[in-house]
Amino acid sequence: MGTSVIPFESAQLPAFLSTQAEVNDDLTAHAGAGFPVISIKGKSFAIVRGGERTIITNPKDPESPATNIEVVIVKASKATSKIYYAKGFKEGEEGVKPDCWSADGVKPDASIESPQSKTCAVCKHNVWGSRIGDSGQKSKACQDSVRIAVAAPGQINDPMLLRVPPASIRALGELGDTLKKRGVRYDAVITKINFDAEMATPKLIFKPVGFINEQTWHEVQAVAESPVVQQILGAMPISVPPEPTASAPEAAKPKQITEAEAEAAIAKAAGKAAKPKTEPKTEPVAAGDVEVEGLDLSKLNFDD
C-alpha cells in the first residue's frame, strides 16, 4: 500500500501538525552563535552583522554618525565576562576570534582551544597592569565587559549584543539604581545610550527616557527567553544539559502521571488538545544572521 504524501509547499498545514515548532530548536541550537553586534569603536555606533559593519547615521544629518541610540535592554547578564586578544584588539577587527574568553568570568569558555589559564582568577592576563596602553596607561590584558541584549523599540524581535566596556560598567549600574528607585524594571523602559564627550575613549552613558507599551512588554519577555538571546549572553544552549558530576545527587525518578493526564498528552500531540490562551505574537528569532538590509535602522531612535 502506497504512502500518501502531502506536499511541503501546501498552504494548508495538516491539523495534527499544527502545534508549536519549538522542537526545531534541537536543530538550530547547533548552528553556532549568529547574531548582530552593536559596535562602539571610534565613538560611533555601528551594527556588525554577518561580517559587515554599518555605521548608524543621524537621520537629521545622514552624512554624520548618530550621537546616540534608543533601545530596550531585553536582558543583561549578571556575570562580568572577559575577553583576551594576544595581539590586542584593533579597530575594524570585530569579526576576529579572541584567543580566550569567558562568559561568566570564572573559567575560559569550553570552545577555547588553548585556554590561557584553568580559571580567570589566577590568569596572568587578568591582573591590573598586564597591559600598557600607547600613552602608558595601565589596564588588564583580559578586558572585563558586561554582555547585554538590546533591541530597537520597534523591532524587539531582532536582539543585538552590546558589550559594555570596563569604563561604562559603573554607568550601567547607575542606570539600575535609578530604575530601582523608580520601581521599574530595566526591560520595561526605553534607554538612551550616548558617549561621554569628555572621555577620549568610548564611555557610555545610559538614561531612561520612556516606558514601553504593554504589547511591546510581552514581546520583550518572549524574546528574552529565546535561544538567540541565550547565545548573546554567552549562556549554554538551552537544549544541552550540563554534564553530571560525581557529587551530583542521583537523578529523580520520573514523575508519575494519571491515566487522564496521559490521554490529554496524547491528544495534544495529535493536535486535538484545546487551544492555549492567546499569547502576544512575536516574530520567530532565528539564531543565524540575516542580511544587513533586513534591519530597519529607522526603528532605532536618534537625537542630535
MIDOSE-1310 file (N, C-alpha, C; in nm, 2 decimals, decimal comma, always signed):
residues 304
mgts	+0,09/-0,12/+0,00/+0,00/+0,00/+0,00/+0,09/+0,12/+0,00; +0,06/+0,22/-0,09/+0,14/+0,34/-0,10/+0,12/+0,43/+0,01; +0,22/+0,52/+0,03/+0,21/+0,62/+0,13/+0,16/+0,76/+0,07; +0,06/+0,81/+0,13/+0,01/+0,94/+0,09/+0,10/+1,06/+0,14
vipf	+0,15/+1,13/+0,05/+0,25/+1,24/+0,09/+0,18/+1,38/+0,06; +0,18/+1,46/+0,16/+0,12/+1,60/+0,15/+0,24/+1,69/+0,11; +0,23/+1,76/-0,01/+0,34/+1,85/-0,05/+0,38/+1,94/+0,06; +0,51/+1,96/+0,08/+0,56/+2,06/+0,18/+0,52/+2,20/+0,16
esaq	+0,50/+2,23/+0,03/+0,46/+2,37/-0,01/+0,31/+2,39/+0,01; +0,24/+2,29/+0,05/+0,09/+2,30/+0,07/+0,06/+2,42/+0,16; -0,03/+2,50/+0,12/-0,07/+2,62/+0,20/-0,14/+2,58/+0,33; -0,21/+2,47/+0,33/-0,29/+2,42/+0,45/-0,21/+2,32/+0,53
lpaf	-0,17/+2,36/+0,65/-0,09/+2,26/+0,73/-0,19/+2,16/+0,80; -0,16/+2,03/+0,79/-0,24/+1,93/+0,85/-0,27/+1,96/+0,99; -0,39/+1,93/+1,04/-0,43/+1,97/+1,17/-0,34/+1,90/+1,28; -0,30/+1,78/+1,26/-0,22/+1,71/+1,36/-0,08/+1,76/+1,37
lstq	-0,04/+1,85/+1,27/+0,09/+1,91/+1,28/+0,09/+2,06/+1,32; -0,03/+2,11/+1,34/-0,05/+2,25/+1,38/-0,02/+2,27/+1,53; +0,10/+2,23/+1,57/+0,14/+2,25/+1,71/+0,27/+2,34/+1,70; +0,31/+2,39/+1,82/+0,42/+2,48/+1,83/+0,55/+2,40/+1,77
aevn	+0,63/+2,48/+1,71/+0,75/+2,42/+1,64/+0,88/+2,44/+1,72; +0,87/+2,45/+1,86/+0,99/+2,47/+1,94/+1,09/+2,35/+1,92; +1,03/+2,24/+1,88/+1,12/+2,12/+1,87/+1,23/+2,15/+1,77; +1,21/+2,24/+1,68/+1,32/+2,27/+1,58/+1,44/+2,33/+1,64
ddlt	+1,43/+2,38/+1,77/+1,54/+2,43/+1,84/+1,65/+2,33/+1,86; +1,61/+2,20/+1,86/+1,70/+2,09/+1,87/+1,80/+2,09/+1,75; +1,76/+2,14/+1,64/+1,84/+2,15/+1,52/+1,92/+2,28/+1,51; +1,85/+2,39/+1,54/+1,92/+2,52/+1,53/+2,02/+2,55/+1,64
ahag	+2,01/+2,48/+1,75/+2,10/+2,50/+1,86/+2,24/+2,47/+1,83; +2,26/+2,39/+1,72/+2,40/+2,35/+1,68/+2,46/+2,44/+1,57; +2,38/+2,54/+1,53/+2,43/+2,62/+1,42/+2,53/+2,73/+1,46; +2,55/+2,74/+1,59/+2,65/+2,84/+1,64/+2,59/+2,98/+1,65
agfp	+2,66/+3,06/+1,73/+2,60/+3,19/+1,76/+2,61/+3,28/+1,64; +2,50/+3,32/+1,58/+2,49/+3,41/+1,47/+2,40/+3,53/+1,51; +2,45/+3,64/+1,56/+2,36/+3,75/+1,60/+2,44/+3,88/+1,57; +2,36/+3,98/+1,55/+2,42/+4,11/+1,52/+2,48/+4,17/+1,65
visi	+2,59/+4,26/+1,63/+2,66/+4,32/+1,74/+2,66/+4,47/+1,72; +2,63/+4,55/+1,83/+2,64/+4,69/+1,82/+2,79/+4,73/+1,86; +2,86/+4,78/+1,77/+3,00/+4,82/+1,79/+3,00/+4,97/+1,83; +3,10/+5,00/+1,93/+3,11/+5,14/+1,97/+3,25/+5,19/+1,94
kgks	+3,33/+5,12/+1,86/+3,46/+5,16/+1,82/+3,46/+5,30/+1,76; +3,56/+5,37/+1,79/+3,58/+5,51/+1,73/+3,47/+5,60/+1,78; +3,40/+5,57/+1,89/+3,30/+5,66/+1,94/+3,19/+5,68/+1,84; +3,16/+5,58/+1,77/+3,04/+5,58/+1,67/+2,97/+5,45/+1,69
faiv	+2,84/+5,46/+1,67/+2,76/+5,34/+1,68/+2,75/+5,27/+1,54; +2,77/+5,14/+1,54/+2,76/+5,07/+1,42/+2,70/+4,93/+1,45; +2,64/+4,87/+1,35/+2,59/+4,73/+1,36/+2,67/+4,64/+1,27; +2,73/+4,54/+1,34/+2,81/+4,44/+1,27/+2,72/+4,32/+1,25
rgge	+2,69/+4,28/+1,13/+2,61/+4,17/+1,10/+2,66/+4,09/+0,98; +2,69/+3,96/+1,01/+2,74/+3,88/+0,90/+2,87/+3,93/+0,85; +2,96/+3,99/+0,94/+3,09/+4,04/+0,89/+3,09/+4,18/+0,83; +2,97/+4,24/+0,81/+2,96/+4,37/+0,76/+2,93/+4,47/+0,87
rtii	+3,00/+4,58/+0,86/+2,99/+4,69/+0,96/+2,92/+4,81/+0,90; +2,80/+4,84/+0,96/+2,72/+4,95/+0,90/+2,71/+5,06/+1,01; +2,76/+5,18/+0,98/+2,76/+5,29/+1,07/+2,61/+5,34/+1,08; +2,57/+5,36/+1,20/+2,43/+5,42/+1,23/+2,44/+5,57/+1,21
tnpk	+2,37/+5,63/+1,12/+2,38/+5,77/+1,09/+2,26/+5,85/+1,16; +2,28/+5,97/+1,17/+2,18/+6,06/+1,23/+2,08/+6,09/+1,11; +1,95/+6,06/+1,13/+1,85/+6,09/+1,03/+1,85/+6,23/+0,99; +1,88/+6,32/+1,08/+1,87/+6,47/+1,05/+2,00/+6,51/+0,98
dpes	+2,10/+6,43/+0,98/+2,22/+6,46/+0,91/+2,29/+6,33/+0,87; +2,24/+6,27/+0,76/+2,29/+6,14/+0,71/+2,44/+6,13/+0,69; +2,50/+6,25/+0,67/+2,65/+6,24/+0,65/+2,73/+6,23/+0,78; +2,67/+6,23/+0,89/+2,74/+6,22/+1,02/+2,68/+6,10/+1,10
patn	+2,76/+6,04/+1,18/+2,72/+5,93/+1,26/+2,62/+5,98/+1,37; +2,54/+5,89/+1,42/+2,44/+5,92/+1,52/+2,52/+5,94/+1,65; +2,47/+6,04/+1,73/+2,54/+6,07/+1,86/+2,48/+5,99/+1,97; +2,36/+5,92/+1,95/+2,30/+5,84/+2,05/+2,20/+5,74/+1,98
ievv	+2,16/+5,64/+2,05/+2,06/+5,55/+2,01/+1,97/+5,52/+2,12; +1,84/+5,48/+2,09/+1,75/+5,45/+2,19/+1,71/+5,30/+2,18; +1,72/+5,22/+2,28/+1,70/+5,08/+2,28/+1,62/+5,03/+2,40; +1,58/+4,91/+2,39/+1,52/+4,84/+2,50/+1,62/+4,73/+2,54
ivka	+1,66/+4,73/+2,67/+1,75/+4,63/+2,72/+1,67/+4,51/+2,74; +1,68/+4,41/+2,65/+1,59/+4,29/+2,66/+1,64/+4,20/+2,78; +1,77/+4,18/+2,79/+1,82/+4,10/+2,90/+1,97/+4,13/+2,92; +2,01/+4,13/+3,05/+2,15/+4,16/+3,08/+2,21/+4,04/+3,16
skat	+2,33/+4,01/+3,13/+2,40/+3,91/+3,20/+2,44/+3,96/+3,34; +2,42/+3,87/+3,44/+2,46/+3,91/+3,58/+2,61/+3,89/+3,60; +2,67/+3,82/+3,51/+2,82/+3,79/+3,52/+2,90/+3,90/+3,44; +3,02/+3,92/+3,49/+3,11/+4,00/+3,42/+3,20/+3,91/+3,32
skiy	+3,18/+3,93/+3,19/+3,25/+3,85/+3,10/+3,39/+3,90/+3,08; +3,48/+3,82/+3,02/+3,61/+3,86/+2,99/+3,65/+3,81/+2,85; +3,74/+3,89/+2,79/+3,78/+3,86/+2,65/+3,93/+3,91/+2,64; +4,01/+3,82/+2,57/+4,15/+3,84/+2,56/+4,20/+3,82/+2,42
yakg	+4,27/+3,92/+2,37/+4,34/+3,91/+2,24/+4,49/+3,92/+2,26; +4,56/+3,81/+2,22/+4,70/+3,81/+2,24/+4,78/+3,93/+2,18; +4,73/+3,97/+2,07/+4,79/+4,08/+2,00/+4,72/+4,21/+2,02; +4,62/+4,21/+2,11/+4,54/+4,33/+2,13/+4,43/+4,34/+2,02
fkeg	+4,32/+4,41/+2,06/+4,21/+4,43/+1,96/+4,24/+4,56/+1,88; +4,22/+4,55/+1,75/+4,24/+4,66/+1,67/+4,11/+4,70/+1,60; +4,10/+4,83/+1,57/+3,98/+4,89/+1,50/+3,95/+4,81/+1,38; +3,82/+4,78/+1,36/+3,78/+4,71/+1,24/+3,79/+4,56/+1,24
eegv	+3,83/+4,50/+1,36/+3,85/+4,36/+1,36/+3,74/+4,29/+1,45; +3,62/+4,35/+1,44/+3,51/+4,29/+1,52/+3,49/+4,14/+1,50; +3,52/+4,10/+1,38/+3,49/+3,96/+1,35/+3,61/+3,86/+1,38; +3,72/+3,92/+1,44/+3,83/+3,83/+1,47/+3,80/+3,76/+1,60
kpdc	+3,83/+3,63/+1,60/+3,80/+3,54/+1,72/+3,91/+3,57/+1,82; +3,86/+3,59/+1,95/+3,96/+3,62/+2,06/+4,04/+3,49/+2,09; +4,16/+3,51/+2,15/+4,24/+3,40/+2,19/+4,18/+3,33/+2,31; +4,11/+3,40/+2,39/+4,05/+3,34/+2,51/+3,93/+3,43/+2,55
wsad	+3,83/+3,37/+2,61/+3,72/+3,45/+2,66/+3,64/+3,37/+2,76; +3,56/+3,44/+2,84/+3,48/+3,37/+2,94/+3,35/+3,45/+2,95; +3,24/+3,38/+2,95/+3,11/+3,44/+2,96/+3,07/+3,47/+3,11; +3,12/+3,39/+3,20/+3,09/+3,40/+3,34/+3,20/+3,46/+3,42
gvkp	+3,32/+3,48/+3,36/+3,43/+3,54/+3,44/+3,49/+3,45/+3,54; +3,46/+3,32/+3,53/+3,51/+3,22/+3,62/+3,61/+3,13/+3,56; +3,58/+3,08/+3,44/+3,68/+3,00/+3,36/+3,66/+3,02/+3,21; +3,76/+2,99/+3,14/+3,75/+3,00/+2,99/+3,64/+2,92/+2,93
dasi	+3,58/+2,97/+2,82/+3,47/+2,90/+2,76/+3,52/+2,77/+2,70; +3,43/+2,67/+2,70/+3,47/+2,54/+2,66/+3,52/+2,53/+2,51; +3,48/+2,63/+2,43/+3,52/+2,63/+2,29/+3,66/+2,67/+2,27; +3,73/+2,73/+2,37/+3,87/+2,78/+2,35/+3,96/+2,66/+2,34
espq	+4,04/+2,66/+2,23/+4,14/+2,55/+2,20/+4,26/+2,56/+2,30; +4,30/+2,68/+2,33/+4,42/+2,69/+2,41/+4,39/+2,79/+2,52; +4,32/+2,75/+2,63/+4,29/+2,84/+2,74/+4,42/+2,90/+2,80; +4,41/+3,03/+2,84/+4,53/+3,09/+2,90/+4,55/+3,05/+3,04
sktc	+4,45/+3,00/+3,10/+4,46/+2,95/+3,24/+4,33/+2,87/+3,27; +4,34/+2,79/+3,38/+4,23/+2,70/+3,41/+4,11/+2,78/+3,46; +4,15/+2,89/+3,54/+4,04/+2,98/+3,59/+4,08/+3,12/+3,57; +3,99/+3,21/+3,56/+4,01/+3,35/+3,53/+4,08/+3,42/+3,65
avck	+4,06/+3,37/+3,78/+4,11/+3,43/+3,90/+4,26/+3,42/+3,90; +4,32/+3,32/+3,85/+4,47/+3,30/+3,86/+4,54/+3,33/+3,72; +4,46/+3,38/+3,63/+4,52/+3,41/+3,50/+4,61/+3,54/+3,50; +4,73/+3,53/+3,44/+4,82/+3,64/+3,44/+4,77/+3,76/+3,36
hnvw	+4,68/+3,73/+3,27/+4,63/+3,84/+3,18/+4,51/+3,91/+3,25; +4,46/+3,86/+3,37/+4,35/+3,92/+3,44/+4,40/+4,01/+3,56; +4,53/+4,04/+3,55/+4,59/+4,12/+3,65/+4,61/+4,27/+3,61; +4,58/+4,36/+3,70/+4,59/+4,50/+3,66/+4,74/+4,54/+3,63
gsri	+4,76/+4,60/+3,52/+4,90/+4,63/+3,47/+4,95/+4,53/+3,37; +4,87/+4,43/+3,34/+4,92/+4,33/+3,24/+4,92/+4,39/+3,10; +4,85/+4,50/+3,09/+4,85/+4,57/+2,96/+4,89/+4,71/+2,98; +4,98/+4,76/+2,89/+5,02/+4,90/+2,90/+4,98/+4,97/+2,77
gdsg	+4,90/+5,07/+2,77/+4,85/+5,14/+2,65/+4,95/+5,22/+2,58; +4,92/+5,27/+2,47/+5,01/+5,35/+2,39/+5,06/+5,48/+2,46; +4,97/+5,53/+2,55/+5,01/+5,65/+2,62/+5,06/+5,62/+2,76; +5,09/+5,49/+2,79/+5,15/+5,45/+2,92/+5,05/+5,41/+3,02
qksk	+4,92/+5,42/+3,00/+4,82/+5,39/+3,10/+4,81/+5,24/+3,12; +4,79/+5,20/+3,25/+4,78/+5,06/+3,28/+4,64/+5,01/+3,27; +4,62/+4,88/+3,24/+4,49/+4,82/+3,24/+4,51/+4,67/+3,24; +4,41/+4,59/+3,22/+4,42/+4,45/+3,21/+4,42/+4,40/+3,07
acqd	+4,51/+4,30/+3,04/+4,52/+4,25/+2,90/+4,39/+4,18/+2,87; +4,33/+4,11/+2,97/+4,20/+4,05/+2,95/+4,09/+4,14/+3,00; +4,02/+4,20/+2,91/+3,92/+4,31/+2,94/+3,79/+4,25/+3,00; +3,74/+4,33/+3,10/+3,61/+4,30/+3,15/+3,50/+4,36/+3,06
svri	+3,38/+4,31/+3,06/+3,27/+4,37/+2,99/+3,14/+4,30/+3,05; +3,03/+4,37/+3,02/+2,90/+4,31/+3,06/+2,82/+4,29/+2,93; +2,78/+4,17/+2,90/+2,70/+4,14/+2,78/+2,56/+4,17/+2,80; +2,50/+4,26/+2,72/+2,35/+4,28/+2,73/+2,29/+4,27/+2,59
avaa	+2,17/+4,22/+2,59/+2,10/+4,20/+2,46/+2,00/+4,32/+2,45; +2,01/+4,40/+2,35/+1,93/+4,52/+2,33/+1,86/+4,51/+2,19; +1,75/+4,58/+2,18/+1,68/+4,58/+2,05/+1,61/+4,72/+2,04; +1,59/+4,75/+1,91/+1,52/+4,88/+1,88/+1,38/+4,87/+1,93
pgqi	+1,32/+4,98/+1,99/+1,18/+4,97/+2,04/+1,08/+4,92/+1,95; +1,10/+4,94/+1,82/+1,00/+4,90/+1,72/+1,04/+4,77/+1,65; +1,15/+4,70/+1,70/+1,20/+4,58/+1,63/+1,26/+4,49/+1,74; +1,17/+4,46/+1,84/+1,22/+4,37/+1,95/+1,26/+4,24/+1,91
ndpm	+1,21/+4,19/+1,80/+1,24/+4,05/+1,75/+1,38/+4,04/+1,68; +1,46/+4,15/+1,69/+1,59/+4,15/+1,63/+1,69/+4,19/+1,74; +1,72/+4,11/+1,84/+1,81/+4,14/+1,95/+1,95/+4,15/+1,90; +2,03/+4,24/+1,96/+2,17/+4,25/+1,93/+2,26/+4,25/+2,06
llrv	+2,38/+4,21/+2,04/+2,47/+4,22/+2,15/+2,54/+4,35/+2,16; +2,54/+4,41/+2,29/+2,62/+4,52/+2,32/+2,71/+4,49/+2,43; +2,84/+4,49/+2,41/+2,94/+4,47/+2,52/+2,97/+4,60/+2,59; +2,93/+4,61/+2,71/+2,95/+4,73/+2,79/+3,09/+4,73/+2,84
ppas	+3,18/+4,82/+2,79/+3,32/+4,82/+2,83/+3,35/+4,85/+2,97; +3,47/+4,82/+3,02/+3,50/+4,85/+3,16/+3,47/+4,99/+3,21; +3,50/+5,09/+3,14/+3,48/+5,23/+3,18/+3,33/+5,26/+3,19; +3,24/+5,18/+3,13/+3,10/+5,21/+3,13/+3,02/+5,12/+3,22
iral	+3,08/+5,02/+3,29/+3,01/+4,93/+3,37/+2,95/+5,00/+3,49; +3,02/+5,10/+3,55/+2,96/+5,18/+3,66/+2,83/+5,25/+3,61; +2,84/+5,31/+3,49/+2,73/+5,39/+3,44/+2,61/+5,29/+3,42; +2,63/+5,17/+3,38/+2,52/+5,07/+3,37/+2,46/+5,05/+3,51
gelg	+2,54/+5,04/+3,61/+2,49/+5,01/+3,74/+2,41/+5,13/+3,79; +2,45/+5,25/+3,75/+2,38/+5,37/+3,79/+2,24/+5,38/+3,73; +2,23/+5,32/+3,61/+2,10/+5,31/+3,54/+2,01/+5,22/+3,63; +2,07/+5,11/+3,67/+2,00/+5,01/+3,75/+1,95/+5,08/+3,88
dtlk	+2,03/+5,16/+3,95/+1,99/+5,23/+4,07/+1,88/+5,32/+4,05; +1,89/+5,40/+3,94/+1,78/+5,49/+3,90/+1,65/+5,42/+3,88; +1,65/+5,31/+3,81/+1,53/+5,24/+3,78/+1,47/+5,17/+3,91; +1,56/+5,13/+3,99/+1,52/+5,07/+4,12/+1,45/+5,17/+4,21
krgv	+1,50/+5,29/+4,21/+1,43/+5,39/+4,29/+1,30/+5,43/+4,24; +1,28/+5,42/+4,10/+1,16/+5,45/+4,04/+1,06/+5,33/+4,05; +1,11/+5,21/+4,08/+1,03/+5,09/+4,10/+0,99/+5,03/+3,97; +1,08/+5,04/+3,87/+1,06/+4,98/+3,74/+1,17/+4,89/+3,69
ryda	+1,14/+4,79/+3,61/+1,24/+4,70/+3,55/+1,32/+4,77/+3,43; +1,44/+4,72/+3,41/+1,52/+4,78/+3,30/+1,46/+4,74/+3,17; +1,39/+4,62/+3,16/+1,34/+4,58/+3,03/+1,20/+4,63/+3,01; +1,15/+4,73/+3,09/+1,02/+4,80/+3,07/+1,04/+4,94/+3,02
vitk	+1,16/+4,98/+3,00/+1,18/+5,12/+2,96/+1,26/+5,13/+2,83; +1,25/+5,25/+2,77/+1,34/+5,28/+2,65/+1,46/+5,35/+2,71; +1,58/+5,31/+2,68/+1,70/+5,36/+2,73/+1,78/+5,43/+2,62; +1,82/+5,56/+2,65/+1,90/+5,63/+2,55/+2,05/+5,60/+2,59
infd	+2,13/+5,57/+2,49/+2,27/+5,55/+2,51/+2,35/+5,64/+2,42; +2,44/+5,72/+2,49/+2,53/+5,81/+2,41/+2,67/+5,80/+2,48; +2,76/+5,87/+2,41/+2,90/+5,87/+2,46/+2,93/+5,99/+2,55; +3,02/+5,97/+2,64/+3,06/+6,08/+2,73/+3,16/+6,16/+2,65
aema	+3,12/+6,28/+2,62/+3,20/+6,37/+2,54/+3,34/+6,41/+2,60; +3,35/+6,40/+2,73/+3,47/+6,44/+2,80/+3,58/+6,33/+2,80; +3,54/+6,21/+2,75/+3,63/+6,10/+2,75/+3,69/+6,07/+2,61; +3,82/+6,05/+2,61/+3,89/+6,02/+2,48/+3,85/+5,89/+2,42
tpkl	+3,83/+5,79/+2,51/+3,79/+5,66/+2,46/+3,64/+5,64/+2,48; +3,58/+5,55/+2,41/+3,43/+5,53/+2,43/+3,39/+5,50/+2,57; +3,31/+5,58/+2,63/+3,25/+5,56/+2,76/+3,10/+5,59/+2,74; +3,02/+5,49/+2,77/+2,87/+5,51/+2,75/+2,80/+5,57/+2,87
ifkp	+2,69/+5,64/+2,84/+2,60/+5,70/+2,93/+2,46/+5,64/+2,91; +2,40/+5,59/+3,01/+2,26/+5,53/+3,00/+2,16/+5,62/+3,07; +2,05/+5,65/+3,00/+1,94/+5,73/+3,06/+1,81/+5,68/+3,01; +1,72/+5,65/+3,11/+1,58/+5,61/+3,07/+1,50/+5,73/+3,02
vgfi	+1,43/+5,71/+2,91/+1,36/+5,82/+2,85/+1,21/+5,80/+2,84; +1,16/+5,67/+2,86/+1,02/+5,65/+2,85/+0,99/+5,50/+2,88; +0,86/+5,47/+2,89/+0,81/+5,34/+2,91/+0,76/+5,27/+2,78; +0,78/+5,14/+2,77/+0,73/+5,07/+2,65/+0,58/+5,04/+2,68
neqt	+0,50/+5,01/+2,58/+0,36/+4,98/+2,60/+0,35/+4,83/+2,63; +0,23/+4,79/+2,66/+0,20/+4,65/+2,71/+0,24/+4,55/+2,61; +0,20/+4,57/+2,48/+0,23/+4,47/+2,38/+0,38/+4,45/+2,36; +0,45/+4,56/+2,36/+0,60/+4,55/+2,35/+0,66/+4,48/+2,47
whev	+0,60/+4,50/+2,59/+0,65/+4,44/+2,71/+0,64/+4,29/+2,69; +0,52/+4,24/+2,64/+0,51/+4,09/+2,62/+0,61/+4,04/+2,52; +0,63/+4,12/+2,42/+0,73/+4,08/+2,31/+0,87/+4,07/+2,37; +0,90/+4,16/+2,46/+1,03/+4,16/+2,52/+1,05/+4,03/+2,61
qava	+0,95/+4,00/+2,68/+0,95/+3,88/+2,77/+0,97/+3,75/+2,68; +0,91/+3,74/+2,57/+0,92/+3,63/+2,48/+1,06/+3,62/+2,42; +1,11/+3,73/+2,37/+1,24/+3,73/+2,31/+1,35/+3,71/+2,41; +1,33/+3,75/+2,53/+1,43/+3,74/+2,63/+1,46/+3,59/+2,66
espv	+1,37/+3,50/+2,64/+1,39/+3,36/+2,66/+1,43/+3,28/+2,54; +1,45/+3,35/+2,43/+1,48/+3,29/+2,30/+1,62/+3,23/+2,30; +1,65/+3,13/+2,22/+1,79/+3,08/+2,21/+1,89/+3,18/+2,17; +1,85/+3,28/+2,08/+1,95/+3,38/+2,03/+1,99/+3,47/+2,14
vqqi	+1,90/+3,50/+2,23/+1,94/+3,59/+2,35/+2,03/+3,51/+2,44; +2,00/+3,38/+2,46/+2,09/+3,30/+2,54/+2,23/+3,29/+2,49; +2,24/+3,29/+2,35/+2,37/+3,29/+2,29/+2,44/+3,43/+2,30; +2,36/+3,53/+2,29/+2,41/+3,67/+2,31/+2,48/+3,69/+2,45
lgam	+2,41/+3,63/+2,55/+2,46/+3,65/+2,68/+2,57/+3,54/+2,71; +2,60/+3,45/+2,62/+2,70/+3,36/+2,64/+2,66/+3,24/+2,72; +2,53/+3,22/+2,74/+2,48/+3,11/+2,82/+2,49/+2,98/+2,74; +2,49/+2,86/+2,81/+2,49/+2,73/+2,75/+2,36/+2,72/+2,67
pisv	+2,36/+2,66/+2,55/+2,24/+2,64/+2,47/+2,14/+2,56/+2,56; +2,01/+2,61/+2,55/+1,91/+2,55/+2,64/+1,88/+2,41/+2,61; +1,92/+2,36/+2,50/+1,89/+2,22/+2,46/+2,00/+2,12/+2,51; +2,10/+2,18/+2,57/+2,22/+2,09/+2,61/+2,22/+2,09/+2,76
ppep	+2,20/+1,98/+2,83/+2,20/+1,98/+2,97/+2,35/+1,98/+3,02; +2,37/+2,03/+3,15/+2,51/+2,03/+3,20/+2,55/+1,88/+3,22; +2,69/+1,86/+3,21/+2,74/+1,73/+3,24/+2,73/+1,69/+3,38; +2,69/+1,57/+3,41/+2,68/+1,53/+3,55/+2,81/+1,52/+3,62
tasa	+2,82/+1,54/+3,75/+2,94/+1,54/+3,83/+2,93/+1,42/+3,93; +3,04/+1,38/+3,98/+3,04/+1,27/+4,07/+2,97/+1,31/+4,20; +2,97/+1,43/+4,24/+2,90/+1,47/+4,36/+2,75/+1,51/+4,34; +2,71/+1,50/+4,21/+2,57/+1,54/+4,19/+2,48/+1,44/+4,25
peaa	+2,36/+1,48/+4,30/+2,27/+1,38/+4,36/+2,21/+1,29/+4,25; +2,16/+1,18/+4,29/+2,10/+1,08/+4,20/+1,98/+1,14/+4,13; +1,97/+1,12/+4,01/+1,85/+1,18/+3,93/+1,72/+1,13/+3,99; +1,63/+1,23/+3,99/+1,50/+1,20/+4,05/+1,42/+1,10/+3,96
kpkq	+1,34/+1,02/+4,02/+1,26/+0,93/+3,94/+1,16/+1,00/+3,86; +1,12/+0,95/+3,74/+1,02/+1,01/+3,65/+0,89/+1,04/+3,73; +0,83/+1,15/+3,71/+0,71/+1,18/+3,77/+0,59/+1,09/+3,72; +0,52/+1,04/+3,82/+0,40/+0,95/+3,78/+0,28/+1,04/+3,74
itea	+0,22/+1,00/+3,63/+0,10/+1,08/+3,59/-0,02/+0,99/+3,59; -0,14/+1,05/+3,59/-0,26/+0,98/+3,59/-0,30/+0,94/+3,45; -0,39/+0,84/+3,44/-0,43/+0,80/+3,31/-0,50/+0,91/+3,23; -0,57/+1,00/+3,30/-0,63/+1,11/+3,24/-0,53/+1,21/+3,18
eaea	-0,42/+1,23/+3,26/-0,31/+1,32/+3,21/-0,24/+1,26/+3,09; -0,23/+1,13/+3,09/-0,16/+1,06/+2,98/-0,25/+1,08/+2,85; -0,38/+1,06/+2,86/-0,47/+1,08/+2,75/-0,47/+1,22/+2,70; -0,46/+1,32/+2,79/-0,45/+1,46/+2,75/-0,33/+1,48/+2,67
aiak	-0,21/+1,43/+2,72/-0,09/+1,45/+2,65/-0,09/+1,39/+2,51; -0,15/+1,27/+2,49/-0,16/+1,21/+2,36/-0,25/+1,29/+2,27; -0,36/+1,34/+2,32/-0,45/+1,42/+2,24/-0,38/+1,55/+2,20; -0,30/+1,61/+2,28/-0,23/+1,73/+2,25/-0,13/+1,71/+2,14
aagk	-0,06/+1,60/+2,15/+0,04/+1,56/+2,04/-0,02/+1,54/+1,91; -0,15/+1,50/+1,91/-0,22/+1,47/+1,79/-0,29/+1,60/+1,73; -0,27/+1,71/+1,81/-0,33/+1,83/+1,76/-0,48/+1,85/+1,80; -0,53/+1,76/+1,90/-0,67/+1,77/+1,94/-0,69/+1,84/+2,07
aakp	-0,58/+1,88/+2,13/-0,60/+1,95/+2,26/-0,66/+2,08/+2,24; -0,72/+2,13/+2,35/-0,78/+2,27/+2,35/-0,67/+2,37/+2,32; -0,71/+2,47/+2,24/-0,62/+2,57/+2,21/-0,57/+2,65/+2,33; -0,44/+2,68/+2,34/-0,40/+2,76/+2,46/-0,45/+2,90/+2,45
ktep	-0,43/+2,97/+2,57/-0,47/+3,11/+2,57/-0,39/+3,18/+2,47; -0,45/+3,28/+2,41/-0,38/+3,36/+2,31/-0,26/+3,43/+2,38; -0,14/+3,42/+2,32/-0,03/+3,49/+2,36/+0,01/+3,60/+2,26; +0,07/+3,70/+2,30/+0,11/+3,81/+2,21/+0,20/+3,75/+2,10
ktep	+0,18/+3,78/+1,98/+0,25/+3,73/+1,87/+0,39/+3,80/+1,86; +0,49/+3,72/+1,83/+0,62/+3,77/+1,81/+0,68/+3,70/+1,69; +0,76/+3,77/+1,61/+0,83/+3,70/+1,50/+0,93/+3,60/+1,55; +0,95/+3,49/+1,49/+1,05/+3,39/+1,54/+1,18/+3,45/+1,53
vaag	+1,27/+3,43/+1,63/+1,40/+3,48/+1,63/+1,50/+3,38/+1,59; +1,56/+3,40/+1,47/+1,65/+3,30/+1,42/+1,79/+3,31/+1,48; +1,86/+3,20/+1,50/+1,99/+3,21/+1,56/+2,09/+3,26/+1,45; +2,06/+3,24/+1,32/+2,15/+3,29/+1,22/+2,14/+3,43/+1,18
dvev	+2,24/+3,49/+1,12/+2,23/+3,63/+1,08/+2,14/+3,64/+0,96; +2,08/+3,76/+0,95/+2,01/+3,79/+0,82/+2,09/+3,91/+0,76; +2,05/+3,94/+0,64/+2,13/+4,04/+0,57/+2,11/+4,18/+0,64; +2,21/+4,27/+0,62/+2,20/+4,40/+0,68/+2,08/+4,47/+0,64
egld	+2,04/+4,45/+0,51/+1,92/+4,52/+0,46/+1,79/+4,48/+0,54; +1,80/+4,36/+0,61/+1,68/+4,31/+0,68/+1,66/+4,39/+0,81; +1,75/+4,48/+0,85/+1,73/+4,56/+0,97/+1,68/+4,70/+0,93; +1,57/+4,74/+0,99/+1,52/+4,87/+0,96/+1,59/+4,97/+1,06
lskl	+1,69/+5,04/+1,01/+1,77/+5,13/+1,10/+1,68/+5,24/+1,15; +1,57/+5,27/+1,08/+1,49/+5,38/+1,12/+1,42/+5,35/+1,25; +1,41/+5,22/+1,29/+1,35/+5,18/+1,41/+1,43/+5,22/+1,53; +1,56/+5,25/+1,51/+1,65/+5,30/+1,62/+1,63/+5,45/+1,62
nfdd	+1,60/+5,50/+1,74/+1,57/+5,64/+1,75/+1,69/+5,72/+1,79; +1,71/+5,84/+1,73/+1,82/+5,92/+1,75/+1,79/+6,06/+1,79; +1,88/+6,13/+1,85/+1,87/+6,27/+1,87/+1,99/+6,34/+1,82; +1,99/+6,47/+1,81/+2,11/+6,54/+1,76/+2,21/+6,54/+1,88
